[in-house]
Structure formats: C-alpha cells, structure tokens
Amino acid sequence: MCGIVAYLGDKPVYPILIKGLQRLEYRGYDSSGVALISDNKLHIYKKSGKVVDLDVYCQGKIPESNIGMGHTRWATHGAPNDLNAHPHVSHSKRLAIIHNGIIENYMLLKKKLEKKGYTFQTDTDTEVLLAWIEEIWNETGKPLVEALCLALTQVVGAYAIVLMSNDDPGRLIAARKSSPLVVGIGEGEYFFASDATPIIEYTNHVVYLKDEEIADISLKDGLKIRTIDNLNIEPYIQQIKWELQELEKGGYDHFMLKEIYEQPQSIADSLRGRIDKTNQLVTLGGIKELENKLLEANRIIILACGTSWHAALVGEYLIEDLARINVEVEYASEFRYRNPIIREGDVVIAISQSGETADTLAAVKLAKQKGATIFGICNVVGSSISRITDAGSYTHAGPEIGVASTKAFTAQLSVLSLLALRLGYRKGSIAESRYHTLINELRQIPDKVEIALKEDKTVEQIAKAFKDVRNFLYLGRGYNFPVALEGALKLKEISYIHAEGYPAAEMKHGPIALIDKEMPVVVLATNRSAHEKIISNIKEVSARCGKIIAIVSKGDQIISELADYVVEVPETEEPFSPIVSVIPLQLLSYHIAVLRGCNVDQPRNLAKSVTVE
C-alpha cells in the first residue's frame, strides 16, 4: 500500500522523484505528491489522481533542489483528494512527512494535541503523527532524530515514514515498523523507497530497515541507523540482483501481459539449481535446517492471503498427496484473530509474493510466539517475512509490477511442487519410479507453459464473446479447484465482473440455480482422475443452457465436443496441472479487462502489496 521515494545527493531531485513515483504507482494511485527544499524553504506539490496528473500540475513550478521526497497514496484515513494527499506539512511549516501504514492510536494522540491548541486540516492519521513528532521536538529541544525516537515510542500501528526539515536542508530521516522501507546507497547519494523499483536505476546496494529502526542520512555524515530506543545499529548492505529492464514493459501494452508471458522463464528460474539432473533429486537448500522437522511434522499449517492463498490450497493437495503429511490452509487474516491451536511438532509455512503482507506477517509472529517452526516462501529478498522465518525458499520470479498476480502464483506452485517432491521422496511415500516420472515432468513445465501461451488468440476470441456479461462461474476438481478460485479472482480484480470459483461437485448444492443462457461457466477439465465426473458436470450445465468454456488437455475430443468454447493446453501430470491450466484463465481475465477499457495494471481500489490491515 502506498509508495515512498526520497533522494539526497547532487542530482536534480524532481526527475528522480517523479520517475520513482511512476515506478511505484502500482502500490497506490489515489493521489500523489512531492516535497523538496530550496533556499531553506519547504515546497510541497500534491494532486489527487495519477502521477501523470501531479507531473502536469508541477510543470513550471519546481525550484532547483537536490533533496526531496515523494509519495503515491492508497487511501485509508480520509478521501483521496488534494488535501489528504501526502506530503503533509507541520503547523510551524518546519517539517514535512510522507507515511505508509496506519497509526492505530491516532485519535488518542489527536485529542492530546487538540488540548494543547492544535487544529487539523485533513482527515488523515498522518497529519496527527507529524503534529505529535513536532510537539515532542518542541517540548524536548532535542535533535529531530532523537525527538522522533521519543515520539515513536508512544505510537501504536504500522508506519514507514520519511521526514524533512527546512532547519536542516541536507538531511533525511526515516523510520519503519511493519511497513517496508529500503535505503539505497549510491556514489555520493542516498535514497529511501518502499521497495527497490525506484532505486535500481541508480544503485544496487541497499539496506533493508528492520522494525523500529530509524535511518538518518546526510551528505556530511553518511548513513546512520539507530533503534527507537536510541541504540546504534551497524548497517547491513545487500546487493539487489534485479536488472532495470525487468521493471520496464518491454514492448508489451501492460505489465500484466508481460508478466504472463514471462512465466516460462520465471518458472524455470524457480526450478533452476533445485533439481540435480545427474541424480534426478530435488535439492532445496533453504529447507536443510528444517527438513527433519518438516518430515516429522504432525501437521503443516500454510498461511497466506489472496492469490498466495490459492497457491497454498494447491500446496495442500501436493503435500498431502505426495508426502502424506496432514496440511491445513488458513487465511492469515483469520488465523491471527481466532486464538489458533499450535501443537508441538507443527510447522507453519507462510506464502507471500512481497514478503510484506501485513496479515501474513502478523500471523507468522503469532505462530512464532506459540512455538511454531516457520518456513517462508516469498519473492522479495530481504523482505520482512524472509527475515522473521526460521528458513525458507525464494521463488525467484523477478519483480512483479502488475497488481493482479500472475507469475508469482506459478512460481509459488513451482516451489511447493519441489517441496512436496522432496518430502515425499525422503519419507518414502512416493515410489521411486513415480518420483523420477514427476521430476522429469516438472522439468518440462516451462516448455508446456510456453505452448499454453500460444492459445492467446483463441482466448482473446472467447473474451470478445463474453466481455459484457455480469457474472462468471469457474469449476474445478481436485488439484484444479484452487485454479478455479484463482481464475475467478483474476476476473474480479481487473475486469470488475462478478465471478465465483467452486469445486465442480458443489455446483449442485447451490450455484446451479444461477445457470441460464446468460451464464458462462469455465470448466477446468484437465484432470484424468475425474474425467467422467467432469463430463457429468458439463452436461448438467449444458442442460440448463449455460455456456461452457472448457480448458482441456490437448487431444481431448470428448469434452471438446460437449463445450461451446475450448482452449487446449499440453497434458501434464496431475500434480502440476494447475501451473499449466491457470495460463488461459490469466489471459482470459486480461483480454476481457482490456476490451472493457479497464486499467489492467492498476485496478480500482487495489494495491499490489497489502501492508496494512
């Protein structure tokens, strides 16, 4: 949620800020703004709408400056308008702030400040936070960074903030708790950002701030980090391996389409180095320390949200089928609020693309407090979940800019497939011949996804037929039930068409009442184990005049003759069929959204990384 970028160096600041905000717009796009210091004076420019609206507004107004900060907002407290947009300025006009997160006790702080004579112009918790910091600064007379430490000890909630003061025009101060913040270190220049996307063009050396750490940067003194308890911390500098071209559209109309087409490579990257070709063995370095605990686990609990939750459901099928370990999949947002039972011998797996998902992170902390062993699966190196877990595996999908997740989902499935195979082999729950068959098949999945992508034109024609419908139903069985859920979510996210995913056998228990000639029904029909049952489901829909869009294995003549529309994908082993069968569903949602004139990469009301509750 929301995007932060800030710069201190010798370059003109505005071009860096505006380009950074454009790269961060997938995180929040209700409003945006910039602040910079020129001639010891704060200059603030902000505008509701997209970053391009801000850029137009700023033309001809920006003074020369080498220090500044910018923000893209996803509204929480207060409507998305010019007034509530960030940056905010303090009452004295000495301080400016940008903020991601939610201050939970802002009303309590606000009442205290109002008794001291403060008045507030916006509906935001951020203005209250800034006033609180300024009040402590004025009261104590301490340097700003020390006053910030004191102020934050009385703040409850999540925050990533950057502060500027016209009293010290060569300094930026930032702090974080439960909301990501990265420090970029260049040659004689420094950056702050919510993630690495605005930084990578200038430097690949970063420091990931930890919870309750404050970063103080100036050209004179460099980077200094301390805790809110005022303890000095030695910065740990890491190197980002992303390339700049990964953040560009590369000739595609949208990031989502580019990322759909990147999946043969991103899946291959997720598998690379993890299958020993000589011995045909899975080697997951990230689980070495936890492997025995996983093998001996009475139960594995998988925590996730959104698309990652759908990947977790596939993981449940994989681990129970191949490794014969009991698995429960939980919405992280529910798990953390219901006093969950964690037993000795339980292992928790947390799945998150960003590694910063607020509910998943909070659920992991709760599970850890209860003594669980935590294994993480995420995409972003240095993210909060990767740091808090006991061990884990990165998906290596590369940056995903489109808000609707695509390549992250198939990368997560790839890692879960490797994990299930590894555990199953070690437990002896898979016959060796079957194990080698599955290994060989998994190695071919990137090529099969490449073939599935060649059905794009077929899918586009189907999209033209259904772009104006109001409802969709998605049906799947076994491994493909979570894919039905994921297909429905993708359509809802970016085309704003109501869609529901169901286990195909549950159709008779309610959803069948909705089926008529206006209702398209997408059927995932690649399962060999339930082929006859799926045929029965299709006939039930057809008898009620529903329109059948079938995703079938290549050469399936029976279902092809029954369906109104057919998309063929390469046949694969059933445990890996979700990785292939989801491709047409991603393309279908994309093309319908484009045909409806929707903003594919920035769907309304959504943000890429949900870092607030």
N, C-alpha and C positions, 0 to 999 in steps of 0.2 A: 504494500500500500504506500502510495506517495513516493516521490523521488527527490533525493538530495544530491546536489553537486556544489562544490565550493573550490575556489582556487586562490593561491597566493604565490606570486612569482614575479617574473619580469615581462611576461607577455600581456597584451591587452586582454582583459578579463571577460568582456561581454561575449565575444565569439566562442570562447571556451564554455561559458555558461549556457548559451543558447543551444549549442550543439549537444552539450551534455544533457540538457533537458529534453531535447528531441530523442536522444537515445534512451532516456528514462521514461518516456511518455507512456510506455506500456504499464508502468507501475501506478500511474494516476494521471487523469487528464480532465478533471473538472475545472481546474484553474491553474495558473502558474504565475511565477513572479521571480524577480531578481533584486538583489541589493548589492550595492558597491559603495566604496568610499572614495571620494575625490575631494581634494583640498580640505581634508579633515571633516568632511560632511557626509552623512549617510544619504544615499539616493535610492529610493525604492520605486519599483515599477511592477505592477501586477495586474492581471486581467483574467476574468473568467473565460472558459473555453479552452481551446487547444493552444499548444505552444506557438503555433504559427500566428495566432491572434495576439499573443504577447509580443512576438517579434515585430509585427506590423505596428503595434502601439508604441514600441520603443524606438522606431526609426527616427533619427534626427534628434533624439533626446539624450542619448547616453554620453556622459562625460568620459574623459580618459581615466582609466584606472587599471591597477594590476592586482586588486584584491576584491573578491566578491563571492556571492553565493546565490544559488537558485533553487527553486522548488516546484515540483508538479504535485498537485493535491488530488487526493481521492477523499471526498468529503465524509467526515464523521460528525463532528460537532459543528453545526451551522451549515446553512445552504451554500452551494457552490457559486459564490458571487465575488465581485471585485473586493468587497470589504473583508470577507473572510479568507481570501487568498493569502498565502504566505509570500514573502516575509512579513512579519509583524514588527512594529517599532514600539519601543517603550515610551512611557509618558514623558520622560525627560528628553526623548529623541537621541539619547546617547547609545542605545543598544538596539540591535536588530536580531531576530531569531527565525530559523526555519526548524520545523519539527515534524517527524513521523511518529505515529503512535497515539496512545490515548492516556491522558492523565486522569486516573480514576477518582482522585480526591480533589479535583479542581474546584468543585463547588465549596468545599470546606475552606480551601485556600482563598477563594474569591470572597467569601464572607469576611474572613480575617482582613483582607486587603481593603474591602469596602469600608470597614470600621475605621481604617486609617485614612480614608478620604479618596481612595482610588475609584475611578469610574472606568467603565469598559465600553469600547466602541463596537466590538464584534461578538459573535456567538461562540467563539472558539475557546477550547481549553488551552490552546497555545498562548493566547494573549495573557491569560491568567498566569501561566507558567513563567512568561517573560517578566510580568509585573512582580511575581514572587522573587525571582532571581535579582531583579533590580532593588527590591526592598531590602533583601539580605545584604546586597552590595553596599547600599547606602548606610544601613544600620551598623555594619561591622567596620567599614572603611578598609577592608582587606582588598588585595588584588582581585581582579574579576575571577580568575580561575579558582582561587580559594573560596570566594563567595559562592561560586557555582557548586563547589563540593558541599558546602554547608546547606545550600538551598535544596540540593537533590536528596539529601538525607531525609527530608520531610515530604518528598514527592512519592506518591503511590501510582504505579502504572507502567506503561511502556513508552520509551522515548528513544529517538535518535535525533539529536539537536546539533545545530551549529550556531555559534554566537559571533557577532562582530560588534566592535565599539569604536566610535569616532574618537574616543580618548586615546586609543592605541591602534592607529590605522595600518599597522604592519603585522597584525596578529589575528588568527582564527582559533576559536576554542570549540571543541565538540565533545559530546558525551553520548553514551548509549546504554540502554537496558532493554532487553527483549525486542529490540528492533535493530536490524543490521546497519553497520557503518564501517566503511573501509577508508583507510588513509593511503593515498598514493604518494610515492616518493620519487621525484624526478631529479634532474640536474638543476639545482638551484630553484626548485619549485615544488609545491605541495598541493595535494588535492584531498577533498573529502567527497565521498559518494555513497549512495545506498548499496550499490554493487559495482562491479568492475567495468560495466559497459561504458561509462563516460571517461574512464581513466586510460583504457588500454591503448588509445591512440598516442598517449604521451609517455606512459611508463608501464612496465610490467612488474614493478616492485611495490608491494603493498603490505600494510599491516592491518589485520582484522581486529578491530577493537572487541574486547570482551565486555560482558555485562558489568555495569558500574565502573567503567573506566572512562577517564577524561583525557583527551588529546589536546595539547597546547602547541601550536606551531607558529613560528616566526622565522623570517629570513635570517635574523641575527642569531637566534638560539637553536634553530632547527626544531625537531620533533621531541616533545617530552610527554610521557604518559604517566598518569597517576590514578589511583582509585579515588572514589568519593570519600574514603577515609584518609585521603592525602598521603598514601604510600606510593613512592615512586616505583614504576614498572619499566623494565628494560624492553624496548620494542622488539618484537619478533618479526623480521622482514621475510615475506614469502614472495615467490615468483609466479605470476599468472602465466598459464600456457596457452590461453586463447589468442587467436590471431584477429586482426582488425577486420578482415574480410568476412569473418563469421558473424559480425554484427551488421553487415550490410545485406540488402535484399538480393544482390547478385543477379539482377535481371528479372526476378520474379515480381509479380504485381503486389504480393503481400508476403510478409514474413511467415504466415501460417502455411502458405503453399510451398514456400522454400523449405520449411522445416518438415513438411510431409514428404517432400522429395529427397530430403537428406537422410531419411530413415535407413536405407540400405547401408549407408556409411556409419550412421550413429549406432546402429545395432552391431555392426562389425566392430566398431570401437569399444562397445560394451563387452564384447566377447574376446577381444584381442588380448593375447597373453594369458588367457584364463583356461584355455584348452591345450593341453600338451599333445601335439599332433603325433609325436612318436609313440607315446604310451596310451594315447586316447583317454587321458584322465583330466578331470576338471581340477584346476588349482586356483582357489580363491585366497589370495594372500591375506585379505582383510579379515578372514574368519579363523586364522590359525589359532589365535589365543582363545577363541570361544568355541572352537569346533566340538570339543568334548562336551561342553555344556549344552550345545545345540543337539548333539546326538543323544544325550541323556535326558533331555527335557521331557517332562510330563506333558507340557503344553507350551505352544508358541502363541503369543498374542501379537497380532500385527495391528499397528496404529497408523492411521492415515486420514486424509481429507480429500474430497473431490475426486479428480482423476486418479490420484495416488491410491485412494480407497478402492477404486475399481481394480487397479493393479494388484492390490492386496488380496482381493477376492480370488483373482486368478492364482496368486501365490498360495492361498489356502488349498485350492484344488491340487496344485503342483506338489506341495509338501506332503499333504495327506496321501495323495496317490503314489508318489514315488518314494517318499521317506517314511511313510506310515507313522507320522507324528501328529498328534491332535493339534489343530490350529483354530484359533478364534480371531475373527477380524472385527475390529472396533472402530467406529468413528472416534477420532481423537477428541473431538469437541464434546462428545457424550461421556467418554471414558473418564475424563478428568473431573466430572461433576457428580459421579454416582458412587463414590466410595468403593472402587473396584477391589476384587479379591485377587491378591498376588500371592502365590504359594512358592515355597522353596522348590527350586527346580524349574520354575517358569522362566522363559526367555521372551523378551519383548523385542519385536522388530519395528522400527519406525521408518516410514517411507515418506519422502518429501522431495520434490524437484529442487526447490530453492534451498532447503535445509533451514529455512527461517519461518515456516508456517507456525503461527502463534499457538494454535490449539495443539498441534502435534508436539511442539517444543514443551508446552506446559504439561501435556500428558506424559511425556518422557521423564520430565523432572519428578512428577508424582510417582511414576513406576520405579524410578531410581530410589526415591525416598523409602519405598516399600520393600527395597532389597532386590529388585529385579535386575537381571543382566540385560543390557541394552545393545542391540545390533542395529546400525543405521544403514539405510540405503538412500543416498541423495546425489545430486548432480554437481553442487557447487562446493569446490574445495575451500576449506576454511570456514564454512558456514556454521551456525550455532549447533545444529544437530550433529554435524560431523565432529564437533569438539566435545559435546557432552556425552556421546555414546561411548561404550566400552570398546567397541570395534565396529567395522563396517566395510562397505564397498561403495565406491563411486560408480555412477552409471556412465560417465564419460560421454554424455550426449552432446556436449558443447552448449553454448548459450542458446536459450530458447526465448525468443522475443515475443512471439505471438501469445496473447493472453490464453487462448484455448490450447491446452497442452496436447501435443501430438508425439513428437519424437521422444519426449521424456517418458511417456507411457510405455512405448515399445522397448525403450532402454531398461526401464524398471522390470518389465516382463523378462527381458533377457537375463538380467542379474538374478531374478527369482528362479528362473529355469536352471541356471548354473548352480545356485544354492541347493535346490531340491535334488538335482542330479548328484551333487557331491555328497549330500547327507544320505541319499538313498543308496549310493554305492558303498559308503562307509558302514552303513547299518546292515548291508546285505539284503535289503528289501527289494532290490532290482536284480533280476538275473543278469549275468554278465553279458550275454548276447543282446538282451534288450537294452542294457546300458550303452553298449557300443553303437547300437542302431540309433538310439536317441542322440548320442554325441554327434554322430555323422549327420543326422538330420538338423541339429541345431547349427552346425557349421554352414549348412546350406540356406538357412533362413534369410540372410541378407539378399541372396540372389532371388529367392522366392518373393520377397517384398518388392524387389525391382520389377519382377514380372507382374505382380499385382498392380503396380503403379501404371502399367501400360493400359489398364482398363479405364483410365481417366476420362477419355472421350465418351465411353459408354455411360459412365456415372454422370457426366455432365448432361447428357440427353435425358436421363432419368430425372435429374434435378429440374430441368425445364418443365417436365410434366407435372411436378409436384410443388413448385415454388410458392404457389398461392394457397396451399391447404392450411388449415388451422391446427391440425393435430397429426401426430405420427405415433405408431406403436412399433416397438422393437422387441423381437422374441428370440431367445436363445436357450439352449440346453447345455448342462454340464459346463465344460470349460468356456463355452460361448455365452453363457448367461451374463457374466460380468461385461462382456463385449457389447451385449445389447444395452446394458446400463450406460456404458461409455458412449455408444453411438447416439443414444437419446440425449445425453448431457451435451455432447458437441453441438447437436442441432439446436438445443435450447440456448446454449451460450451465445452463439454467433448469428443465428437467424431469427431468434425470438419466436419460434414456433413451439407450441407446447408438444412435448414428446415424453413418452414413458417407456422404460425398459422393463420387461418381465421375463421370468422363467416361462418357457413356452407352455409347460404343463399347467401353469397357473392361469392361463388365459380363460379357461372355462370357469374360474372362480371369481369372475367379476368383469375383467376387461372385454370379454366377448360381447357384452352389452353395448359397447361403443362402436362395434364394427358395422359399417354400412358402406355404400358405394363411394362415400367421401373420405374413407379412412385408409390411407396407405399403411401397410404392415411390412416392416423389414424383418425378414427371417434369416437368421444365421443358420445355414444348413450344411455346414462342412463336417459335422460330427458323423463318423462312421458308426459309432456305438449306439446312436439314437436315430439312425436314418429313417426307419419306418415310423417312429413316433413323430418325427418332424413332418413327414409326409401327411400324417393324420392331422397335424395342426394346420398345415397349409390348406387341406381340404375343408376344414372347419371354417377357416377364414373365407375361402372362395364361396362356400355355400351361403355366406351372408353378404356376398358382393364386395368384400374388401379387396383392395388392390395389393397384390403380392409382389414385393421386391425381394428376390432371393439371392443371397450370397452363397454360392455353391463351389464345390471342388470341381476343377476342370474335368469335363467329360461326364458330368452327372446329367444324363439325359432325362431321367425320371422327373426330378424336381424342375428341370428346365422347361418341361412340357406343361407342368402344372402352374408355374408362376407367370405373372404378367410381364415382369421385367427380371432379367437375370444378369448378375455380374459373376464371372468366373475368376477364381483365384487358384494358384497352384495347390495341389493336395499336399498335406504335410501330416506328420504325426500329431495326434490329437492334443497332447500337452502343449504343443507350440502353435496350435491353430489360431489362438487369439492374436498373436503377433501379426499374422497374415490377414486374418479376416477383418481386423479393425481398419485396414487401409481403405477399402471402399467407403466405409462409414465416415471416415475423416474427409474424404474427397466429396462425399455427398453433402455433408454439412457445409463445407467450404463453398461449393458451387451454388447451393441454394441461397446462402447468405449473400454472395456476390450478386446473384440475379435479383435479389430483393433490395439491393442497394444498401446493405448493412455495412458497418465499419468492422471488417473481419478481424483486424489485429487489435482493435480497441473496442470491444463490445460494451454496450452501455452498462453502467453500474458495476462493472467487474474490474478487478486489478489482478496483475499477474501473481504477485506474492502476497498472500493474506497474512500480514504481520500484526494485525490487530484482531481482537475478538469480534 
